Amino acid sequence: MAFIDYYEVLGISKTATEKDIKAAYRKLARKYHPDLNPNDEQAHKKFQQLNEANEVLSDPDKRKKYDQYGENWQHGEAYEHAQRQQQSQQRNYGGGGGQAFDFDGFSGGGEDFSDFFQSMFGGAAGGGGGRRQAKYRGQDYNAELHLDLKEASETHKQTLTVNGKNIRITIPAGVENGQTIKIAGHGGPGANGGPGGDLYIKFLVADDPRFKRKGADLYVNTKLDIYTAILGGEITAETLTGKVKVKVKPETQNGTKVKLKGKGLPVYKKEGEFGDLIISYEIELPTNLTDKQKQLFEELAKSSA
């Protein structure tokens, strides 16, 4: 897997502050956002790399390891653990008999680290009889996937790019905004035959201009003219999957709620179960009445007195 220079991805220097990182990420994320580049694979790949870079560089601990170990930063904890372990062995054995590495020679970057990681995480152990290499689990990856409400209502496949690798996943219908799922083994590669890390995907479902969502239920405000509200009738209501006819009872009051059973979102991971669509009526009063219409309202008012 090719090494990605996160500073270069964000277009910032290694001395950038947290504020600089946040500003650079926001600027570029807006530019390469999938919603603005729906058919641009390169923009989608760039957006994923931006998320990766921001995740590492905005975390002080991850950034420190990245700055210290470069492309081997994912094994930084393993190196530090091995260093402590070997230093402990040096104290126990008095430094004799070739039982431990001498870690004093490692510098802040470059070939010394590379040689160490090569000996620890790849290739044969040097000299003296086959030291057993520890297995290390790969790093977990995190990614975000943006969906609209319609996409969240349907089981479908999408391809996303994580650390330069395309991963095709099936998105179950009914996923919630902010929900995270785990794809086991699709994170960073393990070392010395260790297991791969996991990939955590966070779904970001955009607000819909028509419907408000609560779980699997959808809510919508629908305007109703005063004549239909008083006399009853039929209206056409919009659902997520199309338009339906809805009967209106006579003398319907403003704010009346009507439930359309099963016209909401699919219930997550429950085949054949759906939420409801709840319609709230907003009765519209007529304007620009003619003299005849005003007269009829006056007569109605007198008859009701």
Contacts in CASP RR format, 6 or more apart in sequence:
PFRMAT RR
TARGET T0000
AUTHOR 0000-0000-0000
METHOD contacts of the structure
MODEL  1
MAFIDYYEVLGISKTATEKDIKAAYRKLARKYHPDLNPNDEQAHKKFQQL
NEANEVLSDPDKRKKYDQYGENWQHGEAYEHAQRQQQSQQRNYGGGGGQA
FDFDGFSGGGEDFSDFFQSMFGGAAGGGGGRRQAKYRGQDYNAELHLDLK
EASETHKQTLTVNGKNIRITIPAGVENGQTIKIAGHGGPGANGGPGGDLY
IKFLVADDPRFKRKGADLYVNTKLDIYTAILGGEITAETLTGKVKVKVKP
ETQNGTKVKLKGKGLPVYKKEGEFGDLIISYEIELPTNLTDKQKQLFEEL
AKSSA
1 163 0 8 1.000
1 164 0 8 1.000
1 165 0 8 1.000
1 188 0 8 1.000
1 189 0 8 1.000
2 164 0 8 1.000
3 70 0 8 1.000
3 71 0 8 1.000
4 49 0 8 1.000
4 52 0 8 1.000
4 53 0 8 1.000
4 163 0 8 1.000
4 164 0 8 1.000
6 52 0 8 1.000
6 53 0 8 1.000
6 56 0 8 1.000
6 57 0 8 1.000
6 66 0 8 1.000
7 13 0 8 1.000
7 14 0 8 1.000
7 16 0 8 1.000
7 53 0 8 1.000
7 57 0 8 1.000
9 49 0 8 1.000
9 50 0 8 1.000
9 52 0 8 1.000
9 53 0 8 1.000
10 16 0 8 1.000
10 21 0 8 1.000
10 24 0 8 1.000
10 25 0 8 1.000
10 28 0 8 1.000
10 50 0 8 1.000
10 53 0 8 1.000
10 54 0 8 1.000
10 57 0 8 1.000
11 24 0 8 1.000
11 28 0 8 1.000
12 20 0 8 1.000
12 21 0 8 1.000
12 24 0 8 1.000
14 67 0 8 1.000
16 24 0 8 1.000
16 57 0 8 1.000
18 58 0 8 1.000
21 54 0 8 1.000
21 57 0 8 1.000
21 58 0 8 1.000
22 58 0 8 1.000
25 50 0 8 1.000
25 53 0 8 1.000
25 54 0 8 1.000
25 58 0 8 1.000
28 46 0 8 1.000
28 50 0 8 1.000
29 47 0 8 1.000
29 50 0 8 1.000
29 51 0 8 1.000
29 54 0 8 1.000
30 36 0 8 1.000
32 43 0 8 1.000
32 44 0 8 1.000
32 46 0 8 1.000
32 47 0 8 1.000
32 50 0 8 1.000
33 47 0 8 1.000
33 146 0 8 1.000
34 43 0 8 1.000
34 44 0 8 1.000
34 47 0 8 1.000
34 146 0 8 1.000
35 146 0 8 1.000
35 206 0 8 1.000
36 43 0 8 1.000
37 43 0 8 1.000
37 44 0 8 1.000
37 47 0 8 1.000
44 160 0 8 1.000
44 161 0 8 1.000
45 161 0 8 1.000
45 164 0 8 1.000
48 143 0 8 1.000
48 160 0 8 1.000
48 161 0 8 1.000
48 162 0 8 1.000
48 164 0 8 1.000
49 161 0 8 1.000
49 163 0 8 1.000
49 164 0 8 1.000
51 142 0 8 1.000
51 143 0 8 1.000
51 144 0 8 1.000
52 141 0 8 1.000
52 143 0 8 1.000
52 162 0 8 1.000
52 163 0 8 1.000
55 62 0 8 1.000
55 142 0 8 1.000
56 62 0 8 1.000
56 63 0 8 1.000
56 66 0 8 1.000
56 73 0 8 1.000
57 63 0 8 1.000
57 66 0 8 1.000
62 73 0 8 1.000
65 73 0 8 1.000
65 76 0 8 1.000
65 77 0 8 1.000
66 73 0 8 1.000
67 73 0 8 1.000
68 76 0 8 1.000
68 108 0 8 1.000
68 109 0 8 1.000
69 75 0 8 1.000
69 76 0 8 1.000
69 79 0 8 1.000
69 109 0 8 1.000
69 113 0 8 1.000
70 109 0 8 1.000
70 113 0 8 1.000
72 79 0 8 1.000
72 113 0 8 1.000
72 114 0 8 1.000
72 117 0 8 1.000
74 138 0 8 1.000
74 139 0 8 1.000
74 188 0 8 1.000
75 117 0 8 1.000
75 120 0 8 1.000
75 121 0 8 1.000
75 136 0 8 1.000
75 191 0 8 1.000
78 120 0 8 1.000
78 121 0 8 1.000
78 134 0 8 1.000
78 136 0 8 1.000
78 191 0 8 1.000
79 113 0 8 1.000
79 116 0 8 1.000
79 117 0 8 1.000
79 120 0 8 1.000
82 120 0 8 1.000
82 134 0 8 1.000
83 103 0 8 1.000
86 100 0 8 1.000
86 101 0 8 1.000
86 103 0 8 1.000
87 100 0 8 1.000
87 103 0 8 1.000
89 99 0 8 1.000
89 100 0 8 1.000
90 99 0 8 1.000
90 100 0 8 1.000
90 102 0 8 1.000
93 99 0 8 1.000
93 100 0 8 1.000
101 116 0 8 1.000
105 112 0 8 1.000
106 112 0 8 1.000
106 113 0 8 1.000
106 116 0 8 1.000
107 113 0 8 1.000
119 125 0 8 1.000
119 126 0 8 1.000
120 133 0 8 1.000
120 134 0 8 1.000
120 191 0 8 1.000
120 192 0 8 1.000
121 133 0 8 1.000
121 136 0 8 1.000
121 191 0 8 1.000
121 192 0 8 1.000
122 133 0 8 1.000
122 191 0 8 1.000
122 192 0 8 1.000
124 130 0 8 1.000
125 131 0 8 1.000
125 133 0 8 1.000
133 192 0 8 1.000
134 192 0 8 1.000
135 190 0 8 1.000
135 191 0 8 1.000
135 192 0 8 1.000
135 193 0 8 1.000
135 194 0 8 1.000
135 195 0 8 1.000
136 190 0 8 1.000
136 191 0 8 1.000
136 192 0 8 1.000
136 194 0 8 1.000
137 190 0 8 1.000
137 194 0 8 1.000
137 195 0 8 1.000
137 196 0 8 1.000
137 197 0 8 1.000
138 187 0 8 1.000
138 188 0 8 1.000
138 189 0 8 1.000
138 190 0 8 1.000
138 191 0 8 1.000
138 194 0 8 1.000
138 195 0 8 1.000
138 196 0 8 1.000
138 197 0 8 1.000
139 187 0 8 1.000
139 188 0 8 1.000
139 197 0 8 1.000
140 187 0 8 1.000
140 188 0 8 1.000
140 197 0 8 1.000
140 198 0 8 1.000
140 199 0 8 1.000
140 200 0 8 1.000
141 162 0 8 1.000
141 163 0 8 1.000
141 186 0 8 1.000
141 187 0 8 1.000
141 188 0 8 1.000
141 197 0 8 1.000
141 198 0 8 1.000
141 199 0 8 1.000
141 200 0 8 1.000
142 199 0 8 1.000
142 200 0 8 1.000
142 201 0 8 1.000
142 202 0 8 1.000
143 160 0 8 1.000
143 162 0 8 1.000
143 199 0 8 1.000
143 200 0 8 1.000
143 201 0 8 1.000
143 202 0 8 1.000
144 201 0 8 1.000
144 202 0 8 1.000
144 203 0 8 1.000
144 204 0 8 1.000
145 158 0 8 1.000
145 160 0 8 1.000
145 171 0 8 1.000
145 201 0 8 1.000
145 202 0 8 1.000
145 203 0 8 1.000
145 204 0 8 1.000
146 204 0 8 1.000
146 206 0 8 1.000
147 171 0 8 1.000
147 175 0 8 1.000
147 203 0 8 1.000
147 204 0 8 1.000
147 205 0 8 1.000
147 206 0 8 1.000
148 205 0 8 1.000
148 206 0 8 1.000
148 208 0 8 1.000
149 205 0 8 1.000
149 206 0 8 1.000
149 207 0 8 1.000
149 208 0 8 1.000
149 211 0 8 1.000
149 213 0 8 1.000
149 240 0 8 1.000
149 265 0 8 1.000
150 240 0 8 1.000
151 171 0 8 1.000
152 171 0 8 1.000
152 173 0 8 1.000
152 174 0 8 1.000
152 175 0 8 1.000
152 203 0 8 1.000
152 205 0 8 1.000
152 265 0 8 1.000
153 173 0 8 1.000
153 174 0 8 1.000
153 240 0 8 1.000
153 241 0 8 1.000
153 265 0 8 1.000
153 266 0 8 1.000
154 173 0 8 1.000
155 170 0 8 1.000
155 171 0 8 1.000
155 172 0 8 1.000
155 173 0 8 1.000
155 266 0 8 1.000
156 170 0 8 1.000
156 171 0 8 1.000
157 168 0 8 1.000
157 169 0 8 1.000
157 170 0 8 1.000
157 171 0 8 1.000
158 168 0 8 1.000
158 169 0 8 1.000
158 171 0 8 1.000
159 166 0 8 1.000
159 167 0 8 1.000
159 168 0 8 1.000
159 169 0 8 1.000
160 166 0 8 1.000
160 167 0 8 1.000
160 169 0 8 1.000
160 201 0 8 1.000
161 167 0 8 1.000
162 186 0 8 1.000
162 187 0 8 1.000
162 199 0 8 1.000
163 187 0 8 1.000
163 188 0 8 1.000
167 183 0 8 1.000
167 186 0 8 1.000
167 199 0 8 1.000
169 183 0 8 1.000
169 201 0 8 1.000
171 203 0 8 1.000
172 268 0 8 1.000
172 269 0 8 1.000
173 265 0 8 1.000
173 266 0 8 1.000
173 268 0 8 1.000
174 216 0 8 1.000
174 265 0 8 1.000
174 266 0 8 1.000
174 267 0 8 1.000
174 268 0 8 1.000
175 181 0 8 1.000
175 203 0 8 1.000
175 205 0 8 1.000
175 268 0 8 1.000
176 203 0 8 1.000
176 205 0 8 1.000
176 215 0 8 1.000
176 268 0 8 1.000
177 203 0 8 1.000
177 204 0 8 1.000
177 205 0 8 1.000
177 213 0 8 1.000
178 202 0 8 1.000
178 203 0 8 1.000
178 204 0 8 1.000
178 205 0 8 1.000
179 202 0 8 1.000
179 203 0 8 1.000
179 268 0 8 1.000
180 200 0 8 1.000
180 201 0 8 1.000
180 202 0 8 1.000
180 203 0 8 1.000
181 200 0 8 1.000
181 201 0 8 1.000
181 203 0 8 1.000
182 198 0 8 1.000
182 199 0 8 1.000
182 200 0 8 1.000
182 201 0 8 1.000
183 198 0 8 1.000
183 199 0 8 1.000
183 200 0 8 1.000
183 201 0 8 1.000
184 197 0 8 1.000
184 198 0 8 1.000
185 195 0 8 1.000
185 196 0 8 1.000
185 197 0 8 1.000
185 198 0 8 1.000
185 199 0 8 1.000
186 197 0 8 1.000
186 198 0 8 1.000
186 199 0 8 1.000
187 196 0 8 1.000
187 197 0 8 1.000
187 198 0 8 1.000
187 199 0 8 1.000
188 196 0 8 1.000
188 197 0 8 1.000
189 196 0 8 1.000
189 197 0 8 1.000
190 196 0 8 1.000
190 197 0 8 1.000
205 213 0 8 1.000
210 220 0 8 1.000
210 238 0 8 1.000
211 218 0 8 1.000
211 219 0 8 1.000
211 220 0 8 1.000
211 240 0 8 1.000
211 277 0 8 1.000
212 218 0 8 1.000
212 219 0 8 1.000
212 220 0 8 1.000
213 219 0 8 1.000
213 265 0 8 1.000
215 265 0 8 1.000
215 275 0 8 1.000
216 264 0 8 1.000
216 265 0 8 1.000
216 266 0 8 1.000
216 267 0 8 1.000
216 268 0 8 1.000
216 273 0 8 1.000
216 274 0 8 1.000
216 275 0 8 1.000
217 264 0 8 1.000
217 265 0 8 1.000
217 275 0 8 1.000
217 276 0 8 1.000
217 277 0 8 1.000
217 278 0 8 1.000
218 239 0 8 1.000
218 240 0 8 1.000
218 263 0 8 1.000
218 264 0 8 1.000
218 265 0 8 1.000
218 275 0 8 1.000
218 276 0 8 1.000
218 277 0 8 1.000
218 278 0 8 1.000
219 277 0 8 1.000
219 278 0 8 1.000
219 280 0 8 1.000
220 237 0 8 1.000
220 238 0 8 1.000
220 277 0 8 1.000
220 278 0 8 1.000
220 279 0 8 1.000
220 280 0 8 1.000
221 279 0 8 1.000
221 280 0 8 1.000
221 282 0 8 1.000
222 235 0 8 1.000
222 237 0 8 1.000
222 279 0 8 1.000
222 280 0 8 1.000
222 281 0 8 1.000
222 282 0 8 1.000
223 281 0 8 1.000
223 282 0 8 1.000
223 283 0 8 1.000
223 284 0 8 1.000
224 235 0 8 1.000
224 248 0 8 1.000
224 252 0 8 1.000
224 281 0 8 1.000
224 282 0 8 1.000
224 283 0 8 1.000
224 284 0 8 1.000
225 283 0 8 1.000
225 284 0 8 1.000
225 286 0 8 1.000
226 283 0 8 1.000
226 284 0 8 1.000
226 285 0 8 1.000
226 286 0 8 1.000
228 235 0 8 1.000
228 248 0 8 1.000
228 252 0 8 1.000
229 248 0 8 1.000
229 251 0 8 1.000
229 252 0 8 1.000
229 253 0 8 1.000
229 254 0 8 1.000
229 281 0 8 1.000
229 283 0 8 1.000
230 250 0 8 1.000
230 251 0 8 1.000
230 252 0 8 1.000
231 250 0 8 1.000
232 247 0 8 1.000
232 248 0 8 1.000
232 249 0 8 1.000
232 250 0 8 1.000
232 251 0 8 1.000
232 252 0 8 1.000
233 247 0 8 1.000
233 248 0 8 1.000
233 250 0 8 1.000
234 245 0 8 1.000
234 246 0 8 1.000
234 247 0 8 1.000
234 248 0 8 1.000
235 245 0 8 1.000
235 246 0 8 1.000
235 248 0 8 1.000
236 243 0 8 1.000
236 244 0 8 1.000
236 245 0 8 1.000
236 246 0 8 1.000
237 243 0 8 1.000
237 244 0 8 1.000
237 245 0 8 1.000
237 246 0 8 1.000
237 260 0 8 1.000
237 277 0 8 1.000
237 279 0 8 1.000
239 260 0 8 1.000
239 263 0 8 1.000
239 264 0 8 1.000
239 277 0 8 1.000
240 263 0 8 1.000
240 264 0 8 1.000
240 265 0 8 1.000
240 277 0 8 1.000
241 263 0 8 1.000
244 260 0 8 1.000
244 263 0 8 1.000
246 258 0 8 1.000
246 260 0 8 1.000
246 279 0 8 1.000
248 281 0 8 1.000
252 281 0 8 1.000
252 283 0 8 1.000
253 281 0 8 1.000
253 283 0 8 1.000
254 281 0 8 1.000
254 282 0 8 1.000
254 283 0 8 1.000
255 280 0 8 1.000
255 281 0 8 1.000
255 282 0 8 1.000
255 283 0 8 1.000
256 280 0 8 1.000
256 281 0 8 1.000
257 278 0 8 1.000
257 279 0 8 1.000
257 280 0 8 1.000
257 281 0 8 1.000
258 278 0 8 1.000
258 279 0 8 1.000
258 281 0 8 1.000
259 276 0 8 1.000
259 277 0 8 1.000
259 278 0 8 1.000
259 279 0 8 1.000
260 276 0 8 1.000
260 277 0 8 1.000
260 278 0 8 1.000
260 279 0 8 1.000
261 276 0 8 1.000
262 274 0 8 1.000
262 275 0 8 1.000
262 276 0 8 1.000
262 277 0 8 1.000
263 274 0 8 1.000
263 275 0 8 1.000
263 276 0 8 1.000
263 277 0 8 1.000
264 274 0 8 1.000
264 275 0 8 1.000
264 276 0 8 1.000
264 277 0 8 1.000
265 274 0 8 1.000
265 275 0 8 1.000
266 272 0 8 1.000
266 273 0 8 1.000
266 274 0 8 1.000
266 275 0 8 1.000
267 273 0 8 1.000
267 274 0 8 1.000
267 275 0 8 1.000
286 293 0 8 1.000
289 297 0 8 1.000
END
